[in-house]
Amino acid sequence: MKTQGRIVTTGALCQAICGDFWQGYESTLATHIRHLREKIEENPSKPIALVTIKGIGYRLNIKGAQT
């Protein structure tokens, strides 16, 4: 929520979750993102709240969220 509206890189997310040895966990992260979308998105295949920024990372867009 602290980064709401800003792009967070895949590397930063993996490092926050796995620590310094995060290389190779990108597909695991993508799977977790997909499961989150299934819970929070009206249409997970066309996300609005949790958007992929290809080649960079993800952006969280929560309507009415305070930063």
Predicted model as a PDB file, atoms N, CA, C, CB and O in Angstrom, pLDDT in the B-factor column:
MODEL        1                                                                  
ATOM      1  N   MET A   1       0.818  -1.201   0.000  1.00 64.00           N  
ATOM      2  CA  MET A   1       0.000   0.000   0.000  1.00 64.00           C  
ATOM      3  C   MET A   1       0.861   1.264   0.000  1.00 64.00           C  
ATOM      4  CB  MET A   1      -0.930  -0.001   1.206  1.00 64.00           C  
ATOM      5  O   MET A   1       0.439   2.304  -0.505  1.00 64.00           O  
ATOM      6  N   LYS A   2       2.059   1.175   0.563  1.00 68.00           N  
ATOM      7  CA  LYS A   2       2.941   2.343   0.603  1.00 68.00           C  
ATOM      8  C   LYS A   2       3.337   2.787  -0.798  1.00 68.00           C  
ATOM      9  CB  LYS A   2       4.192   2.037   1.424  1.00 68.00           C  
ATOM     10  O   LYS A   2       3.579   3.973  -1.026  1.00 68.00           O  
ATOM     11  N   THR A   3       3.404   1.856  -1.731  1.00 67.00           N  
ATOM     12  CA  THR A   3       3.817   2.182  -3.093  1.00 67.00           C  
ATOM     13  C   THR A   3       2.622   2.261  -4.041  1.00 67.00           C  
ATOM     14  CB  THR A   3       4.815   1.149  -3.601  1.00 67.00           C  
ATOM     15  O   THR A   3       2.803   2.190  -5.257  1.00 67.00           O  
ATOM     16  N   GLN A   4       1.430   2.404  -3.526  1.00 76.00           N  
ATOM     17  CA  GLN A   4       0.195   2.492  -4.315  1.00 76.00           C  
ATOM     18  C   GLN A   4       0.372   3.513  -5.423  1.00 76.00           C  
ATOM     19  CB  GLN A   4      -1.014   2.870  -3.421  1.00 76.00           C  
ATOM     20  O   GLN A   4       0.700   4.671  -5.161  1.00 76.00           O  
ATOM     21  N   GLY A   5       0.155   3.087  -6.668  1.00 83.00           N  
ATOM     22  CA  GLY A   5       0.247   3.972  -7.821  1.00 83.00           C  
ATOM     23  C   GLY A   5       1.630   4.051  -8.442  1.00 83.00           C  
ATOM     24  O   GLY A   5       1.787   4.596  -9.535  1.00 83.00           O  
ATOM     25  N   ARG A   6       2.643   3.509  -7.757  1.00 89.00           N  
ATOM     26  CA  ARG A   6       4.008   3.513  -8.285  1.00 89.00           C  
ATOM     27  C   ARG A   6       4.393   2.108  -8.725  1.00 89.00           C  
ATOM     28  CB  ARG A   6       5.008   4.043  -7.229  1.00 89.00           C  
ATOM     29  O   ARG A   6       3.868   1.117  -8.216  1.00 89.00           O  
ATOM     30  N   ILE A   7       5.308   2.038  -9.668  1.00 93.00           N  
ATOM     31  CA  ILE A   7       5.781   0.741 -10.155  1.00 93.00           C  
ATOM     32  C   ILE A   7       6.814   0.187  -9.175  1.00 93.00           C  
ATOM     33  CB  ILE A   7       6.390   0.868 -11.589  1.00 93.00           C  
ATOM     34  O   ILE A   7       7.738   0.885  -8.758  1.00 93.00           O  
ATOM     35  N   VAL A   8       6.631  -1.087  -8.819  1.00 91.00           N  
ATOM     36  CA  VAL A   8       7.595  -1.803  -7.995  1.00 91.00           C  
ATOM     37  C   VAL A   8       8.199  -2.888  -8.882  1.00 91.00           C  
ATOM     38  CB  VAL A   8       6.924  -2.411  -6.691  1.00 91.00           C  
ATOM     39  O   VAL A   8       7.475  -3.682  -9.482  1.00 91.00           O  
ATOM     40  N   THR A   9       9.512  -2.917  -8.959  1.00 92.00           N  
ATOM     41  CA  THR A   9      10.162  -3.876  -9.849  1.00 92.00           C  
ATOM     42  C   THR A   9      10.004  -5.299  -9.330  1.00 92.00           C  
ATOM     43  CB  THR A   9      11.645  -3.537 -10.008  1.00 92.00           C  
ATOM     44  O   THR A   9       9.835  -5.532  -8.133  1.00 92.00           O  
ATOM     45  N   THR A  10      10.063  -6.235 -10.260  1.00 89.00           N  
ATOM     46  CA  THR A  10      10.007  -7.649  -9.918  1.00 89.00           C  
ATOM     47  C   THR A  10      11.159  -8.004  -8.985  1.00 89.00           C  
ATOM     48  CB  THR A  10      10.051  -8.521 -11.190  1.00 89.00           C  
ATOM     49  O   THR A  10      10.977  -8.752  -8.024  1.00 89.00           O  
ATOM     50  N   GLY A  11      12.335  -7.472  -9.265  1.00 87.00           N  
ATOM     51  CA  GLY A  11      13.501  -7.727  -8.419  1.00 87.00           C  
ATOM     52  C   GLY A  11      13.318  -7.238  -7.005  1.00 87.00           C  
ATOM     53  O   GLY A  11      13.697  -7.927  -6.059  1.00 87.00           O  
ATOM     54  N   ALA A  12      12.739  -6.048  -6.840  1.00 89.00           N  
ATOM     55  CA  ALA A  12      12.507  -5.503  -5.496  1.00 89.00           C  
ATOM     56  C   ALA A  12      11.509  -6.362  -4.725  1.00 89.00           C  
ATOM     57  CB  ALA A  12      11.996  -4.052  -5.584  1.00 89.00           C  
ATOM     58  O   ALA A  12      11.689  -6.602  -3.531  1.00 89.00           O  
ATOM     59  N   LEU A  13      10.458  -6.827  -5.403  1.00 87.00           N  
ATOM     60  CA  LEU A  13       9.476  -7.692  -4.739  1.00 87.00           C  
ATOM     61  C   LEU A  13      10.097  -9.026  -4.342  1.00 87.00           C  
ATOM     62  CB  LEU A  13       8.265  -7.930  -5.653  1.00 87.00           C  
ATOM     63  O   LEU A  13       9.905  -9.495  -3.220  1.00 87.00           O  
ATOM     64  N   CYS A  14      10.840  -9.635  -5.259  1.00 83.00           N  
ATOM     65  CA  CYS A  14      11.478 -10.924  -4.961  1.00 83.00           C  
ATOM     66  C   CYS A  14      12.489 -10.785  -3.830  1.00 83.00           C  
ATOM     67  CB  CYS A  14      12.167 -11.486  -6.215  1.00 83.00           C  
ATOM     68  O   CYS A  14      12.571 -11.652  -2.960  1.00 83.00           O  
ATOM     69  N   GLN A  15      13.258  -9.698  -3.838  1.00 85.00           N  
ATOM     70  CA  GLN A  15      14.245  -9.501  -2.779  1.00 85.00           C  
ATOM     71  C   GLN A  15      13.564  -9.283  -1.432  1.00 85.00           C  
ATOM     72  CB  GLN A  15      15.154  -8.313  -3.110  1.00 85.00           C  
ATOM     73  O   GLN A  15      14.050  -9.770  -0.411  1.00 85.00           O  
ATOM     74  N   ALA A  16      12.454  -8.561  -1.414  1.00 86.00           N  
ATOM     75  CA  ALA A  16      11.728  -8.339  -0.161  1.00 86.00           C  
ATOM     76  C   ALA A  16      11.180  -9.647   0.398  1.00 86.00           C  
ATOM     77  CB  ALA A  16      10.586  -7.343  -0.375  1.00 86.00           C  
ATOM     78  O   ALA A  16      11.089  -9.814   1.615  1.00 86.00           O  
ATOM     79  N   ILE A  17      10.815 -10.571  -0.482  1.00 81.00           N  
ATOM     80  CA  ILE A  17      10.231 -11.844  -0.055  1.00 81.00           C  
ATOM     81  C   ILE A  17      11.316 -12.881   0.247  1.00 81.00           C  
ATOM     82  CB  ILE A  17       9.279 -12.379  -1.134  1.00 81.00           C  
ATOM     83  O   ILE A  17      11.259 -13.568   1.267  1.00 81.00           O  
ATOM     84  N   CYS A  18      12.297 -12.987  -0.641  1.00 79.00           N  
ATOM     85  CA  CYS A  18      13.283 -14.077  -0.569  1.00 79.00           C  
ATOM     86  C   CYS A  18      14.638 -13.671  -0.018  1.00 79.00           C  
ATOM     87  CB  CYS A  18      13.479 -14.656  -1.921  1.00 79.00           C  
ATOM     88  O   CYS A  18      15.453 -14.537   0.300  1.00 79.00           O  
ATOM     89  N   GLY A  19      14.898 -12.381   0.102  1.00 80.00           N  
ATOM     90  CA  GLY A  19      16.218 -11.938   0.530  1.00 80.00           C  
ATOM     91  C   GLY A  19      17.162 -11.782  -0.647  1.00 80.00           C  
ATOM     92  O   GLY A  19      16.732 -11.595  -1.785  1.00 80.00           O  
ATOM     93  N   ASP A  20      18.446 -11.860  -0.360  1.00 79.00           N  
ATOM     94  CA  ASP A  20      19.457 -11.594  -1.381  1.00 79.00           C  
ATOM     95  C   ASP A  20      19.524 -12.644  -2.484  1.00 79.00           C  
ATOM     96  CB  ASP A  20      20.790 -11.485  -0.736  1.00 79.00           C  
ATOM     97  O   ASP A  20      20.034 -12.360  -3.568  1.00 79.00           O  
ATOM     98  N   PHE A  21      19.027 -13.832  -2.235  1.00 75.00           N  
ATOM     99  CA  PHE A  21      19.117 -14.909  -3.218  1.00 75.00           C  
ATOM    100  C   PHE A  21      17.781 -15.120  -3.925  1.00 75.00           C  
ATOM    101  CB  PHE A  21      19.568 -16.210  -2.545  1.00 75.00           C  
ATOM    102  O   PHE A  21      17.186 -16.194  -3.841  1.00 75.00           O  
ATOM    103  N   TRP A  22      17.323 -14.090  -4.616  1.00 69.00           N  
ATOM    104  CA  TRP A  22      15.989 -14.130  -5.214  1.00 69.00           C  
ATOM    105  C   TRP A  22      15.989 -14.522  -6.684  1.00 69.00           C  
ATOM    106  CB  TRP A  22      15.334 -12.800  -5.063  1.00 69.00           C  
ATOM    107  O   TRP A  22      14.926 -14.845  -7.214  1.00 69.00           O  
ATOM    108  N   GLN A  23      17.123 -14.509  -7.366  1.00 73.00           N  
ATOM    109  CA  GLN A  23      17.135 -14.841  -8.787  1.00 73.00           C  
ATOM    110  C   GLN A  23      16.523 -16.220  -9.002  1.00 73.00           C  
ATOM    111  CB  GLN A  23      18.573 -14.792  -9.351  1.00 73.00           C  
ATOM    112  O   GLN A  23      16.829 -17.169  -8.280  1.00 73.00           O  
ATOM    113  N   GLY A  24      15.663 -16.315  -9.993  1.00 75.00           N  
ATOM    114  CA  GLY A  24      14.996 -17.575 -10.302  1.00 75.00           C  
ATOM    115  C   GLY A  24      13.600 -17.688  -9.710  1.00 75.00           C  
ATOM    116  O   GLY A  24      12.889 -18.652  -9.994  1.00 75.00           O  
ATOM    117  N   TYR A  25      13.193 -16.719  -8.892  1.00 77.00           N  
ATOM    118  CA  TYR A  25      11.872 -16.769  -8.258  1.00 77.00           C  
ATOM    119  C   TYR A  25      10.833 -15.903  -8.964  1.00 77.00           C  
ATOM    120  CB  TYR A  25      11.983 -16.336  -6.819  1.00 77.00           C  
ATOM    121  O   TYR A  25       9.723 -15.729  -8.460  1.00 77.00           O  
ATOM    122  N   GLU A  26      11.184 -15.364 -10.121  1.00 81.00           N  
ATOM    123  CA  GLU A  26      10.273 -14.477 -10.825  1.00 81.00           C  
ATOM    124  C   GLU A  26       8.977 -15.178 -11.213  1.00 81.00           C  
ATOM    125  CB  GLU A  26      10.943 -13.920 -12.057  1.00 81.00           C  
ATOM    126  O   GLU A  26       7.903 -14.585 -11.110  1.00 81.00           O  
ATOM    127  N   SER A  27       9.061 -16.436 -11.660  1.00 84.00           N  
ATOM    128  CA  SER A  27       7.840 -17.150 -12.058  1.00 84.00           C  
ATOM    129  C   SER A  27       6.994 -17.501 -10.830  1.00 84.00           C  
ATOM    130  CB  SER A  27       8.196 -18.435 -12.846  1.00 84.00           C  
ATOM    131  O   SER A  27       5.767 -17.546 -10.915  1.00 84.00           O  
ATOM    132  N   THR A  28       7.644 -17.749  -9.698  1.00 86.00           N  
ATOM    133  CA  THR A  28       6.905 -17.998  -8.451  1.00 86.00           C  
ATOM    134  C   THR A  28       6.144 -16.737  -8.050  1.00 86.00           C  
ATOM    135  CB  THR A  28       7.870 -18.441  -7.306  1.00 86.00           C  
ATOM    136  O   THR A  28       4.989 -16.811  -7.630  1.00 86.00           O  
ATOM    137  N   LEU A  29       6.787 -15.591  -8.180  1.00 88.00           N  
ATOM    138  CA  LEU A  29       6.131 -14.321  -7.880  1.00 88.00           C  
ATOM    139  C   LEU A  29       4.931 -14.118  -8.804  1.00 88.00           C  
ATOM    140  CB  LEU A  29       7.126 -13.146  -8.022  1.00 88.00           C  
ATOM    141  O   LEU A  29       3.864 -13.710  -8.347  1.00 88.00           O  
ATOM    142  N   ALA A  30       5.094 -14.396 -10.085  1.00 90.00           N  
ATOM    143  CA  ALA A  30       3.994 -14.243 -11.045  1.00 90.00           C  
ATOM    144  C   ALA A  30       2.810 -15.132 -10.670  1.00 90.00           C  
ATOM    145  CB  ALA A  30       4.474 -14.578 -12.470  1.00 90.00           C  
ATOM    146  O   ALA A  30       1.656 -14.733 -10.829  1.00 90.00           O  
ATOM    147  N   THR A  31       3.092 -16.328 -10.176  1.00 92.00           N  
ATOM    148  CA  THR A  31       2.021 -17.232  -9.738  1.00 92.00           C  
ATOM    149  C   THR A  31       1.285 -16.647  -8.543  1.00 92.00           C  
ATOM    150  CB  THR A  31       2.590 -18.621  -9.382  1.00 92.00           C  
ATOM    151  O   THR A  31       0.056 -16.692  -8.492  1.00 92.00           O  
ATOM    152  N   HIS A  32       2.014 -16.101  -7.587  1.00 91.00           N  
ATOM    153  CA  HIS A  32       1.378 -15.481  -6.415  1.00 91.00           C  
ATOM    154  C   HIS A  32       0.551 -14.258  -6.815  1.00 91.00           C  
ATOM    155  CB  HIS A  32       2.443 -15.076  -5.378  1.00 91.00           C  
ATOM    156  O   HIS A  32      -0.532 -14.030  -6.275  1.00 91.00           O  
ATOM    157  N   ILE A  33       1.064 -13.480  -7.758  1.00 93.00           N  
ATOM    158  CA  ILE A  33       0.315 -12.317  -8.259  1.00 93.00           C  
ATOM    159  C   ILE A  33      -0.987 -12.781  -8.897  1.00 93.00           C  
ATOM    160  CB  ILE A  33       1.160 -11.506  -9.285  1.00 93.00           C  
ATOM    161  O   ILE A  33      -2.032 -12.161  -8.701  1.00 93.00           O  
ATOM    162  N   ARG A  34      -0.926 -13.875  -9.664  1.00 96.00           N  
ATOM    163  CA  ARG A  34      -2.140 -14.401 -10.299  1.00 96.00           C  
ATOM    164  C   ARG A  34      -3.166 -14.802  -9.247  1.00 96.00           C  
ATOM    165  CB  ARG A  34      -1.803 -15.608 -11.198  1.00 96.00           C  
ATOM    166  O   ARG A  34      -4.355 -14.523  -9.405  1.00 96.00           O  
ATOM    167  N   HIS A  35      -2.719 -15.453  -8.174  1.00 96.00           N  
ATOM    168  CA  HIS A  35      -3.639 -15.858  -7.098  1.00 96.00           C  
ATOM    169  C   HIS A  35      -4.227 -14.642  -6.385  1.00 96.00           C  
ATOM    170  CB  HIS A  35      -2.913 -16.758  -6.082  1.00 96.00           C  
ATOM    171  O   HIS A  35      -5.402 -14.652  -6.018  1.00 96.00           O  
ATOM    172  N   LEU A  36      -3.433 -13.605  -6.189  1.00 93.00           N  
ATOM    173  CA  LEU A  36      -3.958 -12.371  -5.603  1.00 93.00           C  
ATOM    174  C   LEU A  36      -5.025 -11.748  -6.502  1.00 93.00           C  
ATOM    175  CB  LEU A  36      -2.820 -11.367  -5.361  1.00 93.00           C  
ATOM    176  O   LEU A  36      -6.068 -11.295  -6.030  1.00 93.00           O  
ATOM    177  N   ARG A  37      -4.744 -11.734  -7.798  1.00 95.00           N  
ATOM    178  CA  ARG A  37      -5.719 -11.175  -8.738  1.00 95.00           C  
ATOM    179  C   ARG A  37      -7.038 -11.936  -8.711  1.00 95.00           C  
ATOM    180  CB  ARG A  37      -5.151 -11.185 -10.148  1.00 95.00           C  
ATOM    181  O   ARG A  37      -8.107 -11.334  -8.819  1.00 95.00           O  
ATOM    182  N   GLU A  38      -6.968 -13.252  -8.566  1.00 96.00           N  
ATOM    183  CA  GLU A  38      -8.193 -14.051  -8.494  1.00 96.00           C  
ATOM    184  C   GLU A  38      -9.042 -13.644  -7.297  1.00 96.00           C  
ATOM    185  CB  GLU A  38      -7.856 -15.544  -8.415  1.00 96.00           C  
ATOM    186  O   GLU A  38     -10.263 -13.800  -7.322  1.00 96.00           O  
ATOM    187  N   LYS A  39      -8.416 -13.130  -6.260  1.00 95.00           N  
ATOM    188  CA  LYS A  39      -9.132 -12.726  -5.059  1.00 95.00           C  
ATOM    189  C   LYS A  39      -9.616 -11.281  -5.099  1.00 95.00           C  
ATOM    190  CB  LYS A  39      -8.258 -12.922  -3.866  1.00 95.00           C  
ATOM    191  O   LYS A  39     -10.672 -10.967  -4.550  1.00 95.00           O  
ATOM    192  N   ILE A  40      -8.848 -10.393  -5.748  1.00 91.00           N  
ATOM    193  CA  ILE A  40      -9.187  -8.965  -5.661  1.00 91.00           C  
ATOM    194  C   ILE A  40      -9.767  -8.365  -6.934  1.00 91.00           C  
ATOM    195  CB  ILE A  40      -7.976  -8.198  -5.287  1.00 91.00           C  
ATOM    196  O   ILE A  40     -10.405  -7.313  -6.883  1.00 91.00           O  
ATOM    197  N   GLU A  41      -9.562  -9.001  -8.054  1.00 93.00           N  
ATOM    198  CA  GLU A  41     -10.020  -8.431  -9.325  1.00 93.00           C  
ATOM    199  C   GLU A  41     -11.394  -8.966  -9.714  1.00 93.00           C  
ATOM    200  CB  GLU A  41      -9.013  -8.733 -10.437  1.00 93.00           C  
ATOM    201  O   GLU A  41     -11.707 -10.132  -9.476  1.00 93.00           O  
ATOM    202  N   GLU A  42     -12.198  -8.113 -10.305  1.00 93.00           N  
ATOM    203  CA  GLU A  42     -13.484  -8.543 -10.847  1.00 93.00           C  
ATOM    204  C   GLU A  42     -13.263  -9.482 -12.021  1.00 93.00           C  
ATOM    205  CB  GLU A  42     -14.331  -7.331 -11.279  1.00 93.00           C  
ATOM    206  O   GLU A  42     -13.946 -10.498 -12.152  1.00 93.00           O  
ATOM    207  N   ASN A  43     -12.302  -9.137 -12.877  1.00 95.00           N  
ATOM    208  CA  ASN A  43     -11.924  -9.967 -14.020  1.00 95.00           C  
ATOM    209  C   ASN A  43     -10.402 -10.133 -13.983  1.00 95.00           C  
ATOM    210  CB  ASN A  43     -12.403  -9.327 -15.390  1.00 95.00           C  
ATOM    211  O   ASN A  43      -9.683  -9.285 -14.512  1.00 95.00           O  
ATOM    212  N   PRO A  44      -9.897 -11.215 -13.364  1.00 94.00           N  
ATOM    213  CA  PRO A  44      -8.449 -11.383 -13.191  1.00 94.00           C  
ATOM    214  C   PRO A  44      -7.640 -11.385 -14.483  1.00 94.00           C  
ATOM    215  CB  PRO A  44      -8.192 -12.650 -12.471  1.00 94.00           C  
ATOM    216  O   PRO A  44      -6.454 -11.053 -14.461  1.00 94.00           O  
ATOM    217  N   SER A  45      -8.243 -11.746 -15.594  1.00 94.00           N  
ATOM    218  CA  SER A  45      -7.499 -11.754 -16.850  1.00 94.00           C  
ATOM    219  C   SER A  45      -7.367 -10.355 -17.452  1.00 94.00           C  
ATOM    220  CB  SER A  45      -8.174 -12.680 -17.846  1.00 94.00           C  
ATOM    221  O   SER A  45      -6.591 -10.156 -18.387  1.00 94.00           O  
ATOM    222  N   LYS A  46      -8.113  -9.392 -16.926  1.00 95.00           N  
ATOM    223  CA  LYS A  46      -7.992  -7.985 -17.332  1.00 95.00           C  
ATOM    224  C   LYS A  46      -7.886  -7.143 -16.059  1.00 95.00           C  
ATOM    225  CB  LYS A  46      -9.223  -7.525 -18.222  1.00 95.00           C  
ATOM    226  O   LYS A  46      -8.826  -6.438 -15.694  1.00 95.00           O  
ATOM    227  N   PRO A  47      -6.730  -7.223 -15.385  1.00 94.00           N  
ATOM    228  CA  PRO A  47      -6.580  -6.573 -14.086  1.00 94.00           C  
ATOM    229  C   PRO A  47      -6.623  -5.050 -14.156  1.00 94.00           C  
ATOM    230  CB  PRO A  47      -5.293  -7.000 -13.459  1.00 94.00           C  
ATOM    231  O   PRO A  47      -6.165  -4.434 -15.118  1.00 94.00           O  
ATOM    232  N   ILE A  48      -7.182  -4.476 -13.119  1.00 93.00           N  
ATOM    233  CA  ILE A  48      -7.231  -3.023 -12.970  1.00 93.00           C  
ATOM    234  C   ILE A  48      -6.472  -2.612 -11.703  1.00 93.00           C  
ATOM    235  CB  ILE A  48      -8.705  -2.522 -12.916  1.00 93.00           C  
ATOM    236  O   ILE A  48      -5.750  -1.616 -11.708  1.00 93.00           O  
ATOM    237  N   ALA A  49      -6.636  -3.374 -10.627  1.00 92.00           N  
ATOM    238  CA  ALA A  49      -6.037  -3.030  -9.341  1.00 92.00           C  
ATOM    239  C   ALA A  49      -4.566  -3.422  -9.242  1.00 92.00           C  
ATOM    240  CB  ALA A  49      -6.806  -3.690  -8.231  1.00 92.00           C  
ATOM    241  O   ALA A  49      -3.774  -2.687  -8.653  1.00 92.00           O  
ATOM    242  N   LEU A  50      -4.192  -4.553  -9.802  1.00 93.00           N  
ATOM    243  CA  LEU A  50      -2.817  -5.050  -9.728  1.00 93.00           C  
ATOM    244  C   LEU A  50      -2.332  -5.297 -11.150  1.00 93.00           C  
ATOM    245  CB  LEU A  50      -2.720  -6.359  -8.859  1.00 93.00           C  
ATOM    246  O   LEU A  50      -2.574  -6.355 -11.731  1.00 93.00           O  
ATOM    247  N   VAL A  51      -1.646  -4.304 -11.698  1.00 94.00           N  
ATOM    248  CA  VAL A  51      -1.310  -4.278 -13.116  1.00 94.00           C  
ATOM    249  C   VAL A  51       0.149  -4.658 -13.344  1.00 94.00           C  
ATOM    250  CB  VAL A  51      -1.590  -2.896 -13.701  1.00 94.00           C  
ATOM    251  O   VAL A  51       1.041  -4.208 -12.625  1.00 94.00           O  
ATOM    252  N   THR A  52       0.377  -5.496 -14.357  1.00 94.00           N  
ATOM    253  CA  THR A  52       1.734  -5.852 -14.749  1.00 94.00           C  
ATOM    254  C   THR A  52       2.287  -4.770 -15.676  1.00 94.00           C  
ATOM    255  CB  THR A  52       1.767  -7.245 -15.442  1.00 94.00           C  
ATOM    256  O   THR A  52       1.628  -4.361 -16.632  1.00 94.00           O  
ATOM    257  N   ILE A  53       3.491  -4.318 -15.383  1.00 94.00           N  
ATOM    258  CA  ILE A  53       4.209  -3.409 -16.258  1.00 94.00           C  
ATOM    259  C   ILE A  53       5.289  -4.268 -16.906  1.00 94.00           C  
ATOM    260  CB  ILE A  53       4.813  -2.148 -15.474  1.00 94.00           C  
ATOM    261  O   ILE A  53       6.314  -4.559 -16.288  1.00 94.00           O  
ATOM    262  N   LYS A  54       5.057  -4.670 -18.147  1.00 94.00           N  
ATOM    263  CA  LYS A  54       5.908  -5.666 -18.819  1.00 94.00           C  
ATOM    264  C   LYS A  54       7.387  -5.295 -18.778  1.00 94.00           C  
ATOM    265  CB  LYS A  54       5.471  -5.832 -20.265  1.00 94.00           C  
ATOM    266  O   LYS A  54       7.783  -4.175 -19.100  1.00 94.00           O  
ATOM    267  N   GLY A  55       8.182  -6.275 -18.370  1.00 92.00           N  
ATOM    268  CA  GLY A  55       9.618  -6.108 -18.319  1.00 92.00           C  
ATOM    269  C   GLY A  55      10.128  -5.316 -17.131  1.00 92.00           C  
ATOM    270  O   GLY A  55      11.338  -5.168 -16.960  1.00 92.00           O  
ATOM    271  N   ILE A  56       9.215  -4.799 -16.297  1.00 94.00           N  
ATOM    272  CA  ILE A  56       9.641  -3.971 -15.162  1.00 94.00           C  
ATOM    273  C   ILE A  56       9.146  -4.542 -13.838  1.00 94.00           C  
ATOM    274  CB  ILE A  56       9.135  -2.536 -15.331  1.00 94.00           C  
ATOM    275  O   ILE A  56       9.946  -4.877 -12.965  1.00 94.00           O  
ATOM    276  N   GLY A  57       7.816  -4.654 -13.687  1.00 94.00           N  
ATOM    277  CA  GLY A  57       7.272  -5.113 -12.414  1.00 94.00           C  
ATOM    278  C   GLY A  57       5.761  -4.966 -12.357  1.00 94.00           C  
ATOM    279  O   GLY A  57       5.053  -5.335 -13.294  1.00 94.00           O  
ATOM    280  N   TYR A  58       5.275  -4.421 -11.242  1.00 94.00           N  
ATOM    281  CA  TYR A  58       3.837  -4.331 -11.004  1.00 94.00           C  
ATOM    282  C   TYR A  58       3.481  -2.976 -10.407  1.00 94.00           C  
ATOM    283  CB  TYR A  58       3.368  -5.463 -10.076  1.00 94.00           C  
ATOM    284  O   TYR A  58       4.310  -2.312  -9.786  1.00 94.00           O  
ATOM    285  N   ARG A  59       2.210  -2.580 -10.614  1.00 94.00           N  
ATOM    286  CA  ARG A  59       1.696  -1.352 -10.018  1.00 94.00           C  
ATOM    287  C   ARG A  59       0.367  -1.668  -9.373  1.00 94.00           C  
ATOM    288  CB  ARG A  59       1.551  -0.216 -11.073  1.00 94.00           C  
ATOM    289  O   ARG A  59      -0.482  -2.332  -9.968  1.00 94.00           O  
ATOM    290  N   LEU A  60       0.188  -1.189  -8.146  1.00 90.00           N  
ATOM    291  CA  LEU A  60      -1.049  -1.386  -7.401  1.00 90.00           C  
ATOM    292  C   LEU A  60      -1.887  -0.121  -7.533  1.00 90.00           C  
ATOM    293  CB  LEU A  60      -0.764  -1.723  -5.899  1.00 90.00           C  
ATOM    294  O   LEU A  60      -1.431   0.969  -7.187  1.00 90.00           O  
ATOM    295  N   ASN A  61      -3.098  -0.263  -8.029  1.00 89.00           N  
ATOM    296  CA  ASN A  61      -4.019   0.865  -8.201  1.00 89.00           C  
ATOM    297  C   ASN A  61      -5.278   0.582  -7.385  1.00 89.00           C  
ATOM    298  CB  ASN A  61      -4.368   1.094  -9.718  1.00 89.00           C  
ATOM    299  O   ASN A  61      -6.168  -0.137  -7.839  1.00 89.00           O  
ATOM    300  N   ILE A  62      -5.349   1.139  -6.203  1.00 80.00           N  
ATOM    301  CA  ILE A  62      -6.509   0.927  -5.339  1.00 80.00           C  
ATOM    302  C   ILE A  62      -7.282   2.230  -5.246  1.00 80.00           C  
ATOM    303  CB  ILE A  62      -6.083   0.429  -3.922  1.00 80.00           C  
ATOM    304  O   ILE A  62      -6.769   3.235  -4.755  1.00 80.00           O  
ATOM    305  N   LYS A  63      -8.508   2.205  -5.717  1.00 73.00           N  
ATOM    306  CA  LYS A  63      -9.357   3.388  -5.679  1.00 73.00           C  
ATOM    307  C   LYS A  63      -9.626   3.790  -4.238  1.00 73.00           C  
ATOM    308  CB  LYS A  63     -10.678   3.136  -6.423  1.00 73.00           C  
ATOM    309  O   LYS A  63     -10.049   2.970  -3.423  1.00 73.00           O  
ATOM    310  N   GLY A  64      -9.380   5.043  -3.934  1.00 50.00           N  
ATOM    311  CA  GLY A  64      -9.659   5.557  -2.614  1.00 50.00           C  
ATOM    312  C   GLY A  64      -8.594   5.243  -1.577  1.00 50.00           C  
ATOM    313  O   GLY A  64      -8.749   5.604  -0.411  1.00 50.00           O  
ATOM    314  N   ALA A  65      -7.508   4.576  -1.978  1.00 48.00           N  
ATOM    315  CA  ALA A  65      -6.438   4.255  -1.029  1.00 48.00           C  
ATOM    316  C   ALA A  65      -5.631   5.497  -0.727  1.00 48.00           C  
ATOM    317  CB  ALA A  65      -5.524   3.143  -1.578  1.00 48.00           C  
ATOM    318  O   ALA A  65      -5.392   6.328  -1.602  1.00 48.00           O  
ATOM    319  N   GLN A  66      -5.216   5.613   0.514  1.00 47.00           N  
ATOM    320  CA  GLN A  66      -4.379   6.740   0.919  1.00 47.00           C  
ATOM    321  C   GLN A  66      -2.932   6.309   0.920  1.00 47.00           C  
ATOM    322  CB  GLN A  66      -4.788   7.272   2.309  1.00 47.00           C  
ATOM    323  O   GLN A  66      -2.605   5.213   1.375  1.00 47.00           O  
ATOM    324  N   THR A  67      -2.057   7.169   0.411  1.00 45.00           N  
ATOM    325  CA  THR A  67      -0.638   6.830   0.358  1.00 45.00           C  
ATOM    326  C   THR A  67       0.101   7.438   1.512  1.00 45.00           C  
ATOM    327  CB  THR A  67      -0.022   7.286  -0.944  1.00 45.00           C  
ATOM    328  O   THR A  67       1.313   7.258   1.633  1.00 45.00           O  
TER     329      THR A  67                                                      
ENDMDL                                                                          
END                                                                             
